């Protein structure tokens, strides 16, 4: 158990809809990262937050947004969903500042868009 | 800029045989390097990490990796494969800064009984 909790574990929705994925980081971790894993794209970095502020942005679509709340949990919002958004979405957390960048991953939220 | 290249998306070995998963990195500064493992239906977990303390790094489950600066490589090895090693392995690099970790495309290891 990594200590990172993601909900829901599975989600099935239709094209055009909006969903919210939730992540609770390990106790004491200030940084939260979101990754998308799909068969054709591999593991893609989406966005990072540190203590409530956006720290780094990767290949995140404009239809997607995220935030980190004062209690450090984070939410990833996916809107106007398309079939291609079907993927496994991982949240990870880390201690910041850290000398190694080791990440602790949740078990992921599997999104299926029909 | 930093990047990681994993050679071979699929590797098959017999149980008891040597495991060798290849990783080459690119980084403008001395990097931190990682190997993560993902078992089916699970998240990634850290196998081992290189942080410049020693070039030969030992990890969990009998795995180790050697940092070779001249070859910009960080290959993962295990002397004897076990069925439970079947998983996907990701090499990753972090050149510091905002701690953005870049992952390779992954190598799926199949262990044949």
Interface residues (C-beta under 8 A of the other chain):
Chain A: X2 X4 X31 X33 X35 X42 X43 X45 X48 X55 X56 X58 X90 X92 X94 X96 X97 X98 X99 X100 X101 X102 X103 X104 X105 X106 X107 X108
Chain B: X32 X34 X36 X41 X42 X43 X44 X45 X46 X49 X51 X90 X94 X96 X98 X99 X100 X101 X102 X103 X105 X106
